[in-house]
Every structure is written in structure tokens, then in C-alpha cells.
Amino acid sequence: MNHVLFYCRPGFEKECAGEVQDKANALELFGFPRVKSNTGYVLFEFYQQGDADTFIQKQPYSELIFARQMMAVNPLLENLPSDDRISPILDAVVDFPRCGDLRVETPDTNEAKELLKFCRKFTVPLRQAMRGKGILYNKDNPKKPVLHLCFIAPGCCYVGYSYSHNNSQFFMGIPRLKFPADAPSRSTLKLEEAFHVFIPREEWDERLASGMWGVDLGACPGGWTYQLVKRSMFVHAIDNGQMAQSLMDTGQVKHHEVDGFKFEPPRKNVTWIVCDMVEKPARVAHLMGDWLIKAWAKEAIFNLKLPMKGRYDEVLQDIENLKLYLIQNGVKFKLQAKHLYHDREEITVHIQRLDNRSPH
Ligand SMILES: C[S@@+](CC[C@H](N)C(=O)[O-])C[C@H]1O[C@@H](n2cnc3c(N)ncnc32)[C@H](O)[C@@H]1O
């Protein structure tokens, strides 16, 4: 196989393609992206057969910012006959690894999503046929590769697979989160999604523990603070605006009407710094660097707002500068960045400090 399919937010195909091209070059796997604006996906074609599988094994999915999913695929299947769609699909998967899960998906465009009802229905007979042929294990197995179908139009799909240790665990690459009725803003889902994407579920109780202190820069009206409060944390909420009364009533929130760039925590007992200030991304990245260098927090989640033009270049530059800043100051860290489903003109970055330095 020599094609890899990536899902992304519609409108961000160019950024996704640019990033994949850079990663492929770095791995010395050569090819080129095929990009159509606003389709919600990018197809990368390698010159060499077999390079698709090598890429999805060697390129850590978690290091891709703009891709929501990555899978090796066969060339597009077109004009699937409506009386037997299954046979051509079975023919297309003969050399696939045996899979433990089947996802019949679409890209995230309104047009393609109209096919989701069909996808749901089609999954049932397809799964049976795949199991009959031994392409799918008889029971779902989350440790085995995932078989994907991506319908981009009626009767027209890509068939591919991803590795479960190196993909998005979510259907269509999108975590399904329900907006909590008592949250003060929809932004709350951005931070919740970040927890799901960046922090393994089994580590939540330790890393997002009750009783911890968090600082929320640019907190109003409180969607992000809500997430910390919901996990029984205490929060310094920094913003000149109004915080939702429901959050203040919990007694877990201290509201400071000061500039987020000047706030210093009164006691150095903070685990989490989160930041959703609408500000120049380079400025926010530098501020987060300061917090981690001074060891005022152990983990950070923050947004970098994207400029109108040169979005990929800006992100790359800001992240490289931040990494350099941390390295030059002796901070050991793990950094992940993602264009989350709930992000629009921004990306979300997570940094975990891995050293035990004391606050100063
Ligand atoms: C996108 S809103 C934050 C929404 C919030 N995360 C939520 O979930 O409800 C951005 C906020 O950043 C605040 N902000 C912008 N610059 C700031 C600064 N220098 N210091 C403190 N807050 C700032 C604004 O007042 C605004 O309330």
C-alpha cells in the first residue's frame, strides 16, 4: 500500500498536508499530498509500495497536530454496486492485518455526515462478512488494528487500517462529549476534550486529583474552571470579567481581577495551569514557559490562537521556541499539541513537567 489517509477539521487540509509532508521527509519516506479544500481529509501518496504501512508505524500519531486520525488505505473504491457493496470491499482488504474493530466513518463535513445513517446500518452486515472471512476477530479487541471505511460520497469509500497503539481511539477521530447543562460556557468542552486526548484515562485520578490547586488564566465566564471544579479541585480564576455565580458558590474558586501575565500564585501549591486568554500565541507560549521554568505548576494546558495566514508556520515556530526555552532552562518535559475537535482557530497544547524542581 502506498496511501495514507488523514482526517482533519474541514478548512485545515493545507496545514495537515504541510505537517505530514514534513514528517514524511524526516522519515525519508517520499511522496506528496493530495489536498482538496474543505473536504476534511488529506490523502498522502508515497512513491514506494509499502511506505504507507511504514509511515503509520514509525510516525507517532500523537506528534501530529492537525491530523485527527491516520490510516493506511487502498485507492478509492468507486461506484460500489448497491446490490452488493460488500464483495469489492472484501477484495480490497485481503492483505490487511487481522483487525479487532470496524469503524465505518465519514470525514467531518456536513455533506459527508449525511452518510452516517447509512454507515451505521452498513456496519452490521459488513462486520459479519469480515468476521466470516477472518479479517476481523470474532470479538472486538481494542489492542488489535482497526479497520476503517471512510465514505466520502454514496458508494464511494476508502478502505484502510490503523494501529490501535498509534491512532485516535475515537470514531472519526472525534471524542463524543456531552455539553454539561450546568457549565457556564461551551468552551468547557475544549478542556474536557484536552483531558481525554492528552491524559490516559487510567491516570486521571492521580493527575487530575481532588484537592489539587489549578490556575485558570482568562477564566471568565468559567467553562474551564468548571472542569477543574467538577474534579473537586480548587481554582484561582484570573480575569477582569464576571465569573458564573454557580462556580463561586462552590467555595472552590478564588476570583482575581488581575492581568493573567502578571498573576503570581500566593502559595506555590499549584499543580495545573490552564490558559484560554485571547492573546498573541507567541506571548502565551512564553508565559507558559515561565510558569514551568519557575515550577509554579506541574502541568499546563493552553490554547494558541492561530493567525489568519501562515497558521502551520506560526504553530511550528511557537512550539519550537517554547521547547528551546524549556530545554535551555533545564526543564524536563513532555509536550503534545493538537487541533482538537472543539478548537476552531486555535490549537491546544499540553505540557507535563517531568522533573522535581522546586518552585522559585
Ligand atoms: C475565550 S475567553 C475564555 C473562556 C473560558 N475559558 C471559559 O471556558 O469560559 C477569554 C478570556 O480571556 C480574558 N483575558 C484576555 N486577556 C487577558 C489577560 N491579559 N489577563 C486576564 N484575562 C484575560 C478575557 O477577559 C476573556 O474572558
The ligand as an SDF file (V2000), in Angstrom:
LIG
                    3D

 27 29  0  0  0  0  0  0  0  0999 V2000
  -12.1170   32.8070   25.3320 C   0  0  0  0  0  0  0  0  0  0  0  0
  -12.4320   33.6270   26.8170 S   0  0  0  0  0  0  0  0  0  0  0  0
  -12.2060   32.3760   27.9880 C   0  0  0  0  0  0  0  0  0  0  0  0
  -13.3530   31.4320   28.1350 C   0  0  0  0  0  0  0  0  0  0  0  0
  -13.1860   30.4830   29.2890 C   0  0  0  0  0  0  0  0  0  0  0  0
  -12.0490   29.5890   29.0870 N   0  0  0  0  0  0  0  0  0  0  0  0
  -14.4170   29.6420   29.5090 C   0  0  0  0  0  0  0  0  0  0  0  0
  -14.3300   28.4340   29.2890 O   0  0  0  0  0  0  0  0  0  0  0  0
  -15.4390   30.1770   29.9220 O   0  0  0  0  0  0  0  0  0  0  0  0
  -11.0020   34.5940   27.0130 C   0  0  0  0  0  0  0  0  0  0  0  0
  -10.9290   35.3860   28.3040 C   0  0  0  0  0  0  0  0  0  0  0  0
   -9.6080   35.8400   28.4530 O   0  0  0  0  0  0  0  0  0  0  0  0
   -9.6470   37.0440   29.1840 C   0  0  0  0  0  0  0  0  0  0  0  0
   -8.3600   37.7300   29.0060 N   0  0  0  0  0  0  0  0  0  0  0  0
   -7.8030   38.2130   27.8680 C   0  0  0  0  0  0  0  0  0  0  0  0
   -6.6130   38.7830   28.1480 N   0  0  0  0  0  0  0  0  0  0  0  0
   -6.4110   38.6310   29.4790 C   0  0  0  0  0  0  0  0  0  0  0  0
   -5.3710   38.9860   30.3640 C   0  0  0  0  0  0  0  0  0  0  0  0
   -4.2770   39.6110   29.9460 N   0  0  0  0  0  0  0  0  0  0  0  0
   -5.4970   38.6680   31.6640 N   0  0  0  0  0  0  0  0  0  0  0  0
   -6.5870   38.0300   32.1260 C   0  0  0  0  0  0  0  0  0  0  0  0
   -7.6030   37.6710   31.3310 N   0  0  0  0  0  0  0  0  0  0  0  0
   -7.5250   37.9740   30.0290 C   0  0  0  0  0  0  0  0  0  0  0  0
  -10.8610   37.7770   28.6060 C   0  0  0  0  0  0  0  0  0  0  0  0
  -11.3490   38.7170   29.5420 O   0  0  0  0  0  0  0  0  0  0  0  0
  -11.8350   36.6060   28.3610 C   0  0  0  0  0  0  0  0  0  0  0  0
  -12.7570   36.4840   29.4200 O   0  0  0  0  0  0  0  0  0  0  0  0
  1  2  1  0
  2  3  1  0
  2 10  1  0
  3  4  1  0
  4  5  1  0
  5  6  1  0
  5  7  1  0
  7  8  2  0
  7  9  1  0
 10 11  1  0
 11 12  1  0
 11 26  1  0
 12 13  1  0
 13 14  1  0
 13 24  1  0
 14 15  1  0
 14 23  1  0
 15 16  2  0
 16 17  1  0
 17 18  1  0
 17 23  2  0
 18 19  1  0
 18 20  2  0
 20 21  1  0
 21 22  2  0
 22 23  1  0
 24 25  1  0
 24 26  1  0
 26 27  1  0
M  CHG  2   2   1   9  -1
M  END
$$$$
